[in-house]
Amino acid sequence: MSTTELVWFKSSHSGSDGDACVEVATSATTVHVRDSKNTQSPQLALSPTAWTGFISYAAAQA
């Protein structure tokens, strides 16, 4: 699956004024992350395990 076929959604924690926009898309084996202000910029591709670890870490920092 190419990243153009993915269904992207914006994080509920993105800034309401659009200054901190992160989008995520999932496939069977990968979690993709990109900047919604520049969708052609490089994207992160993480395993579900790495994504879970990141989310746990980020939640602990909030």
PDB file of N, CA, C and O in Angstrom, chain B, residues numbered from 101:
ATOM      1  N   MET B 101       0.859  -1.185   0.000  1.00  0.00           N
ATOM      2  CA  MET B 101       0.000   0.000   0.000  1.00  0.00           C
ATOM      3  C   MET B 101       0.894   1.233   0.000  1.00  0.00           C
ATOM      4  O   MET B 101       1.780   1.365   0.844  1.00  0.00           O
ATOM      5  N   SER B 102       0.660   2.124  -0.938  1.00  0.00           N
ATOM      6  CA  SER B 102       1.418   3.374  -0.951  1.00  0.00           C
ATOM      7  C   SER B 102       0.782   4.375   0.007  1.00  0.00           C
ATOM      8  O   SER B 102      -0.386   4.242   0.372  1.00  0.00           O
ATOM      9  N   THR B 103       1.558   5.375   0.407  1.00  0.00           N
ATOM     10  CA  THR B 103       1.029   6.364   1.357  1.00  0.00           C
ATOM     11  C   THR B 103      -0.054   7.231   0.734  1.00  0.00           C
ATOM     12  O   THR B 103      -0.803   7.878   1.466  1.00  0.00           O
ATOM     13  N   THR B 104      -0.164   7.267  -0.588  1.00  0.00           N
ATOM     14  CA  THR B 104      -1.245   8.030  -1.211  1.00  0.00           C
ATOM     15  C   THR B 104      -2.585   7.324  -1.073  1.00  0.00           C
ATOM     16  O   THR B 104      -3.632   7.953  -1.224  1.00  0.00           O
ATOM     17  N   GLU B 105      -2.568   6.023  -0.787  1.00  0.00           N
ATOM     18  CA  GLU B 105      -3.804   5.247  -0.622  1.00  0.00           C
ATOM     19  C   GLU B 105      -4.284   5.211   0.825  1.00  0.00           C
ATOM     20  O   GLU B 105      -5.370   4.702   1.102  1.00  0.00           O
ATOM     21  N   LEU B 106      -3.496   5.740   1.741  1.00  0.00           N
ATOM     22  CA  LEU B 106      -3.850   5.702   3.154  1.00  0.00           C
ATOM     23  C   LEU B 106      -4.941   6.713   3.478  1.00  0.00           C
ATOM     24  O   LEU B 106      -5.092   7.721   2.787  1.00  0.00           O
ATOM     25  N   VAL B 107      -5.694   6.437   4.523  1.00  0.00           N
ATOM     26  CA  VAL B 107      -6.698   7.372   5.027  1.00  0.00           C
ATOM     27  C   VAL B 107      -6.072   8.067   6.236  1.00  0.00           C
ATOM     28  O   VAL B 107      -5.825   7.443   7.268  1.00  0.00           O
ATOM     29  N   TRP B 108      -5.820   9.365   6.090  1.00  0.00           N
ATOM     30  CA  TRP B 108      -5.151  10.148   7.125  1.00  0.00           C
ATOM     31  C   TRP B 108      -6.179  10.834   8.012  1.00  0.00           C
ATOM     32  O   TRP B 108      -7.229  11.266   7.536  1.00  0.00           O
ATOM     33  N   PHE B 109      -5.875  10.932   9.301  1.00  0.00           N
ATOM     34  CA  PHE B 109      -6.725  11.703  10.205  1.00  0.00           C
ATOM     35  C   PHE B 109      -5.849  12.548  11.108  1.00  0.00           C
ATOM     36  O   PHE B 109      -4.735  12.163  11.462  1.00  0.00           O
ATOM     37  N   LYS B 110      -6.377  13.715  11.476  1.00  0.00           N
ATOM     38  CA  LYS B 110      -5.634  14.665  12.288  1.00  0.00           C
ATOM     39  C   LYS B 110      -5.765  14.302  13.759  1.00  0.00           C
ATOM     40  O   LYS B 110      -6.828  13.887  14.221  1.00  0.00           O
ATOM     41  N   SER B 111      -4.685  14.465  14.471  1.00  0.00           N
ATOM     42  CA  SER B 111      -4.687  14.212  15.907  1.00  0.00           C
ATOM     43  C   SER B 111      -5.669  15.132  16.608  1.00  0.00           C
ATOM     44  O   SER B 111      -5.784  16.309  16.264  1.00  0.00           O
ATOM     45  N   SER B 112      -6.370  14.598  17.583  1.00  0.00           N
ATOM     46  CA  SER B 112      -7.283  15.432  18.370  1.00  0.00           C
ATOM     47  C   SER B 112      -6.516  16.409  19.246  1.00  0.00           C
ATOM     48  O   SER B 112      -7.110  17.328  19.810  1.00  0.00           O
ATOM     49  N   HIS B 113      -5.215  16.227  19.367  1.00  0.00           N
ATOM     50  CA  HIS B 113      -4.387  17.120  20.161  1.00  0.00           C
ATOM     51  C   HIS B 113      -3.673  18.165  19.314  1.00  0.00           C
ATOM     52  O   HIS B 113      -2.871  18.935  19.841  1.00  0.00           O
ATOM     53  N   SER B 114      -3.950  18.208  18.009  1.00  0.00           N
ATOM     54  CA  SER B 114      -3.376  19.253  17.178  1.00  0.00           C
ATOM     55  C   SER B 114      -3.964  20.584  17.602  1.00  0.00           C
ATOM     56  O   SER B 114      -5.118  20.651  18.027  1.00  0.00           O
ATOM     57  N   GLY B 115      -3.193  21.622  17.491  1.00  0.00           N
ATOM     58  CA  GLY B 115      -3.651  22.943  17.914  1.00  0.00           C
ATOM     59  C   GLY B 115      -4.907  23.372  17.186  1.00  0.00           C
ATOM     60  O   GLY B 115      -5.034  23.154  15.981  1.00  0.00           O
ATOM     61  N   SER B 116      -5.832  23.979  17.903  1.00  0.00           N
ATOM     62  CA  SER B 116      -7.089  24.425  17.290  1.00  0.00           C
ATOM     63  C   SER B 116      -6.857  25.541  16.285  1.00  0.00           C
ATOM     64  O   SER B 116      -7.687  25.759  15.403  1.00  0.00           O
ATOM     65  N   ASP B 117      -5.739  26.253  16.404  1.00  0.00           N
ATOM     66  CA  ASP B 117      -5.441  27.310  15.446  1.00  0.00           C
ATOM     67  C   ASP B 117      -4.581  26.815  14.288  1.00  0.00           C
ATOM     68  O   ASP B 117      -4.124  27.610  13.466  1.00  0.00           O
ATOM     69  N   GLY B 118      -4.361  25.500  14.222  1.00  0.00           N
ATOM     70  CA  GLY B 118      -3.658  24.896  13.092  1.00  0.00           C
ATOM     71  C   GLY B 118      -2.149  24.976  13.157  1.00  0.00           C
ATOM     72  O   GLY B 118      -1.481  24.712  12.158  1.00  0.00           O
ATOM     73  N   ASP B 119      -1.586  25.334  14.312  1.00  0.00           N
ATOM     74  CA  ASP B 119      -0.140  25.503  14.387  1.00  0.00           C
ATOM     75  C   ASP B 119       0.610  24.234  14.758  1.00  0.00           C
ATOM     76  O   ASP B 119       1.837  24.209  14.664  1.00  0.00           O
ATOM     77  N   ALA B 120      -0.066  23.205  15.165  1.00  0.00           N
ATOM     78  CA  ALA B 120       0.585  21.959  15.560  1.00  0.00           C
ATOM     79  C   ALA B 120      -0.198  20.789  14.979  1.00  0.00           C
ATOM     80  O   ALA B 120      -0.877  20.067  15.708  1.00  0.00           O
ATOM     81  N   CYS B 121      -0.103  20.607  13.688  1.00  0.00           N
ATOM     82  CA  CYS B 121      -0.954  19.633  13.009  1.00  0.00           C
ATOM     83  C   CYS B 121      -0.197  18.353  12.692  1.00  0.00           C
ATOM     84  O   CYS B 121       0.759  18.354  11.917  1.00  0.00           O
ATOM     85  N   VAL B 122      -0.636  17.277  13.297  1.00  0.00           N
ATOM     86  CA  VAL B 122      -0.073  15.959  13.043  1.00  0.00           C
ATOM     87  C   VAL B 122      -1.195  15.079  12.516  1.00  0.00           C
ATOM     88  O   VAL B 122      -2.307  15.084  13.043  1.00  0.00           O
ATOM     89  N   GLU B 123      -0.886  14.320  11.464  1.00  0.00           N
ATOM     90  CA  GLU B 123      -1.853  13.375  10.921  1.00  0.00           C
ATOM     91  C   GLU B 123      -1.279  11.973  11.021  1.00  0.00           C
ATOM     92  O   GLU B 123      -0.067  11.775  10.936  1.00  0.00           O
ATOM     93  N   VAL B 124      -2.161  11.009  11.202  1.00  0.00           N
ATOM     94  CA  VAL B 124      -1.767   9.608  11.343  1.00  0.00           C
ATOM     95  C   VAL B 124      -2.616   8.768  10.399  1.00  0.00           C
ATOM     96  O   VAL B 124      -3.795   9.052  10.184  1.00  0.00           O
ATOM     97  N   ALA B 125      -2.011   7.744   9.848  1.00  0.00           N
ATOM     98  CA  ALA B 125      -2.732   6.757   9.035  1.00  0.00           C
ATOM     99  C   ALA B 125      -2.184   5.389   9.412  1.00  0.00           C
ATOM    100  O   ALA B 125      -0.991   5.239   9.676  1.00  0.00           O
ATOM    101  N   THR B 126      -3.048   4.410   9.435  1.00  0.00           N
ATOM    102  CA  THR B 126      -2.601   3.069   9.803  1.00  0.00           C
ATOM    103  C   THR B 126      -2.833   2.082   8.667  1.00  0.00           C
ATOM    104  O   THR B 126      -3.779   2.203   7.889  1.00  0.00           O
ATOM    105  N   SER B 127      -1.953   1.118   8.598  1.00  0.00           N
ATOM    106  CA  SER B 127      -2.138  -0.034   7.722  1.00  0.00           C
ATOM    107  C   SER B 127      -1.965  -1.270   8.605  1.00  0.00           C
ATOM    108  O   SER B 127      -1.802  -1.141   9.818  1.00  0.00           O
ATOM    109  N   ALA B 128      -1.998  -2.422   8.035  1.00  0.00           N
ATOM    110  CA  ALA B 128      -1.935  -3.655   8.828  1.00  0.00           C
ATOM    111  C   ALA B 128      -0.640  -3.774   9.627  1.00  0.00           C
ATOM    112  O   ALA B 128      -0.640  -4.347  10.716  1.00  0.00           O
ATOM    113  N   THR B 129       0.455  -3.245   9.105  1.00  0.00           N
ATOM    114  CA  THR B 129       1.754  -3.434   9.752  1.00  0.00           C
ATOM    115  C   THR B 129       2.492  -2.155  10.119  1.00  0.00           C
ATOM    116  O   THR B 129       3.580  -2.214  10.692  1.00  0.00           O
ATOM    117  N   THR B 130       1.914  -0.994   9.795  1.00  0.00           N
ATOM    118  CA  THR B 130       2.641   0.260   9.975  1.00  0.00           C
ATOM    119  C   THR B 130       1.709   1.380  10.417  1.00  0.00           C
ATOM    120  O   THR B 130       0.550   1.450  10.008  1.00  0.00           O
ATOM    121  N   VAL B 131       2.249   2.257  11.267  1.00  0.00           N
ATOM    122  CA  VAL B 131       1.565   3.501  11.622  1.00  0.00           C
ATOM    123  C   VAL B 131       2.372   4.621  10.975  1.00  0.00           C
ATOM    124  O   VAL B 131       3.566   4.765  11.238  1.00  0.00           O
ATOM    125  N   HIS B 132       1.717   5.411  10.130  1.00  0.00           N
ATOM    126  CA  HIS B 132       2.359   6.498   9.403  1.00  0.00           C
ATOM    127  C   HIS B 132       2.008   7.818  10.081  1.00  0.00           C
ATOM    128  O   HIS B 132       0.873   8.020  10.514  1.00  0.00           O
ATOM    129  N   VAL B 133       2.992   8.717  10.171  1.00  0.00           N
ATOM    130  CA  VAL B 133       2.795  10.019  10.805  1.00  0.00           C
ATOM    131  C   VAL B 133       3.359  11.087   9.871  1.00  0.00           C
ATOM    132  O   VAL B 133       4.442  10.923   9.309  1.00  0.00           O
ATOM    133  N   ARG B 134       2.605  12.195   9.710  1.00  0.00           N
ATOM    134  CA  ARG B 134       3.085  13.290   8.860  1.00  0.00           C
ATOM    135  C   ARG B 134       2.601  14.628   9.387  1.00  0.00           C
ATOM    136  O   ARG B 134       1.715  14.696  10.239  1.00  0.00           O
ATOM    137  N   ASP B 135       3.191  15.677   8.871  1.00  0.00           N
ATOM    138  CA  ASP B 135       2.798  17.054   9.161  1.00  0.00           C
ATOM    139  C   ASP B 135       1.681  17.423   8.190  1.00  0.00           C
ATOM    140  O   ASP B 135       1.890  17.414   6.977  1.00  0.00           O
ATOM    141  N   SER B 136       0.499  17.748   8.708  1.00  0.00           N
ATOM    142  CA  SER B 136      -0.630  18.028   7.821  1.00  0.00           C
ATOM    143  C   SER B 136      -0.475  19.341   7.067  1.00  0.00           C
ATOM    144  O   SER B 136      -1.156  19.559   6.065  1.00  0.00           O
ATOM    145  N   LYS B 137       0.410  20.216   7.530  1.00  0.00           N
ATOM    146  CA  LYS B 137       0.628  21.479   6.827  1.00  0.00           C
ATOM    147  C   LYS B 137       1.491  21.290   5.582  1.00  0.00           C
ATOM    148  O   LYS B 137       1.487  22.125   4.678  1.00  0.00           O
ATOM    149  N   ASN B 138       2.234  20.176   5.547  1.00  0.00           N
ATOM    150  CA  ASN B 138       3.114  19.896   4.416  1.00  0.00           C
ATOM    151  C   ASN B 138       3.068  18.394   4.144  1.00  0.00           C
ATOM    152  O   ASN B 138       3.966  17.654   4.544  1.00  0.00           O
ATOM    153  N   THR B 139       2.026  17.959   3.470  1.00  0.00           N
ATOM    154  CA  THR B 139       1.799  16.525   3.271  1.00  0.00           C
ATOM    155  C   THR B 139       2.828  15.874   2.355  1.00  0.00           C
ATOM    156  O   THR B 139       2.903  14.647   2.296  1.00  0.00           O
ATOM    157  N   GLN B 140       3.620  16.663   1.642  1.00  0.00           N
ATOM    158  CA  GLN B 140       4.663  16.109   0.778  1.00  0.00           C
ATOM    159  C   GLN B 140       6.001  15.985   1.496  1.00  0.00           C
ATOM    160  O   GLN B 140       6.968  15.483   0.923  1.00  0.00           O
ATOM    161  N   SER B 141       6.063  16.438   2.742  1.00  0.00           N
ATOM    162  CA  SER B 141       7.305  16.345   3.508  1.00  0.00           C
ATOM    163  C   SER B 141       7.548  14.898   3.929  1.00  0.00           C
ATOM    164  O   SER B 141       6.656  14.059   3.807  1.00  0.00           O
ATOM    165  N   PRO B 142       8.755  14.600   4.424  1.00  0.00           N
ATOM    166  CA  PRO B 142       9.023  13.231   4.887  1.00  0.00           C
ATOM    167  C   PRO B 142       8.024  12.789   5.956  1.00  0.00           C
ATOM    168  O   PRO B 142       7.514  13.598   6.731  1.00  0.00           O
ATOM    169  N   GLN B 143       7.765  11.499   5.972  1.00  0.00           N
ATOM    170  CA  GLN B 143       6.822  10.914   6.923  1.00  0.00           C
ATOM    171  C   GLN B 143       7.530   9.871   7.763  1.00  0.00           C
ATOM    172  O   GLN B 143       8.516   9.273   7.334  1.00  0.00           O
ATOM    173  N   LEU B 144       7.020   9.661   8.957  1.00  0.00           N
ATOM    174  CA  LEU B 144       7.519   8.589   9.802  1.00  0.00           C
ATOM    175  C   LEU B 144       6.697   7.336   9.532  1.00  0.00           C
ATOM    176  O   LEU B 144       5.488   7.419   9.317  1.00  0.00           O
ATOM    177  N   ALA B 145       7.335   6.196   9.541  1.00  0.00           N
ATOM    178  CA  ALA B 145       6.648   4.915   9.415  1.00  0.00           C
ATOM    179  C   ALA B 145       7.106   4.059  10.590  1.00  0.00           C
ATOM    180  O   ALA B 145       8.273   3.677  10.668  1.00  0.00           O
ATOM    181  N   LEU B 146       6.193   3.760  11.496  1.00  0.00           N
ATOM    182  CA  LEU B 146       6.519   3.057  12.731  1.00  0.00           C
ATOM    183  C   LEU B 146       5.789   1.721  12.819  1.00  0.00           C
ATOM    184  O   LEU B 146       4.696   1.554  12.279  1.00  0.00           O
ATOM    185  N   SER B 147       6.408   0.787  13.503  1.00  0.00           N
ATOM    186  CA  SER B 147       5.706  -0.467  13.784  1.00  0.00           C
ATOM    187  C   SER B 147       4.634  -0.163  14.833  1.00  0.00           C
ATOM    188  O   SER B 147       4.768   0.807  15.580  1.00  0.00           O
ATOM    189  N   PRO B 148       3.582  -0.965  14.901  1.00  0.00           N
ATOM    190  CA  PRO B 148       2.580  -0.754  15.944  1.00  0.00           C
ATOM    191  C   PRO B 148       3.185  -0.773  17.350  1.00  0.00           C
ATOM    192  O   PRO B 148       2.733  -0.033  18.224  1.00  0.00           O
ATOM    193  N   THR B 149       4.188  -1.602  17.575  1.00  0.00           N
ATOM    194  CA  THR B 149       4.835  -1.670  18.888  1.00  0.00           C
ATOM    195  C   THR B 149       5.561  -0.357  19.197  1.00  0.00           C
ATOM    196  O   THR B 149       5.455   0.161  20.308  1.00  0.00           O
ATOM    197  N   ALA B 150       6.295   0.179  18.223  1.00  0.00           N
ATOM    198  CA  ALA B 150       6.993   1.452  18.423  1.00  0.00           C
ATOM    199  C   ALA B 150       5.994   2.579  18.644  1.00  0.00           C
ATOM    200  O   ALA B 150       6.224   3.447  19.486  1.00  0.00           O
ATOM    201  N   TRP B 151       4.892   2.583  17.904  1.00  0.00           N
ATOM    202  CA  TRP B 151       3.857   3.611  18.067  1.00  0.00           C
ATOM    203  C   TRP B 151       3.259   3.561  19.470  1.00  0.00           C
ATOM    204  O   TRP B 151       3.069   4.598  20.105  1.00  0.00           O
ATOM    205  N   THR B 152       2.966   2.364  19.946  1.00  0.00           N
ATOM    206  CA  THR B 152       2.413   2.208  21.295  1.00  0.00           C
ATOM    207  C   THR B 152       3.386   2.743  22.343  1.00  0.00           C
ATOM    208  O   THR B 152       2.974   3.410  23.291  1.00  0.00           O
ATOM    209  N   GLY B 153       4.666   2.453  22.174  1.00  0.00           N
ATOM    210  CA  GLY B 153       5.678   2.974  23.088  1.00  0.00           C
ATOM    211  C   GLY B 153       5.751   4.483  23.057  1.00  0.00           C
ATOM    212  O   GLY B 153       5.878   5.123  24.101  1.00  0.00           O
ATOM    213  N   PHE B 154       5.672   5.064  21.859  1.00  0.00           N
ATOM    214  CA  PHE B 154       5.696   6.522  21.738  1.00  0.00           C
ATOM    215  C   PHE B 154       4.486   7.150  22.406  1.00  0.00           C
ATOM    216  O   PHE B 154       4.623   8.127  23.142  1.00  0.00           O
ATOM    217  N   ILE B 155       3.317   6.611  22.162  1.00  0.00           N
ATOM    218  CA  ILE B 155       2.092   7.156  22.760  1.00  0.00           C
ATOM    219  C   ILE B 155       2.146   7.074  24.286  1.00  0.00           C
ATOM    220  O   ILE B 155       1.758   8.017  24.975  1.00  0.00           O
ATOM    221  N   SER B 156       2.621   5.960  24.803  1.00  0.00           N
ATOM    222  CA  SER B 156       2.753   5.814  26.256  1.00  0.00           C
ATOM    223  C   SER B 156       3.706   6.858  26.824  1.00  0.00           C
ATOM    224  O   SER B 156       3.416   7.474  27.849  1.00  0.00           O
ATOM    225  N   TYR B 157       4.840   7.058  26.161  1.00  0.00           N
ATOM    226  CA  TYR B 157       5.808   8.056  26.597  1.00  0.00           C
ATOM    227  C   TYR B 157       5.217   9.464  26.525  1.00  0.00           C
ATOM    228  O   TYR B 157       5.325  10.238  27.477  1.00  0.00           O
ATOM    229  N   ALA B 158       4.599   9.787  25.408  1.00  0.00           N
ATOM    230  CA  ALA B 158       4.035  11.135  25.224  1.00  0.00           C
ATOM    231  C   ALA B 158       2.943  11.424  26.260  1.00  0.00           C
ATOM    232  O   ALA B 158       2.862  12.533  26.787  1.00  0.00           O
ATOM    233  N   ALA B 159       2.110  10.428  26.546  1.00  0.00           N
ATOM    234  CA  ALA B 159       1.045  10.623  27.535  1.00  0.00           C
ATOM    235  C   ALA B 159       1.619  10.869  28.926  1.00  0.00           C
ATOM    236  O   ALA B 159       1.055  11.639  29.704  1.00  0.00           O
ATOM    237  N   ALA B 160       2.716  10.231  29.237  1.00  0.00           N
ATOM    238  CA  ALA B 160       3.353  10.414  30.544  1.00  0.00           C
ATOM    239  C   ALA B 160       3.980  11.800  30.685  1.00  0.00           C
ATOM    240  O   ALA B 160       4.160  12.290  31.800  1.00  0.00           O
ATOM    241  N   GLN B 161       4.311  12.429  29.562  1.00  0.00           N
ATOM    242  CA  GLN B 161       4.935  13.751  29.583  1.00  0.00           C
ATOM    243  C   GLN B 161       3.912  14.881  29.678  1.00  0.00           C
ATOM    244  O   GLN B 161       4.258  16.013  30.016  1.00  0.00           O
ATOM    245  N   ALA B 162       2.670  14.572  29.382  1.00  0.00           N
ATOM    246  CA  ALA B 162       1.612  15.608  29.358  1.00  0.00           C
ATOM    247  C   ALA B 162       1.212  16.063  30.725  1.00  0.00           C
ATOM    248  O   ALA B 162       0.341  16.922  30.859  1.00  0.00           O
TER     249      ALA B 162
END
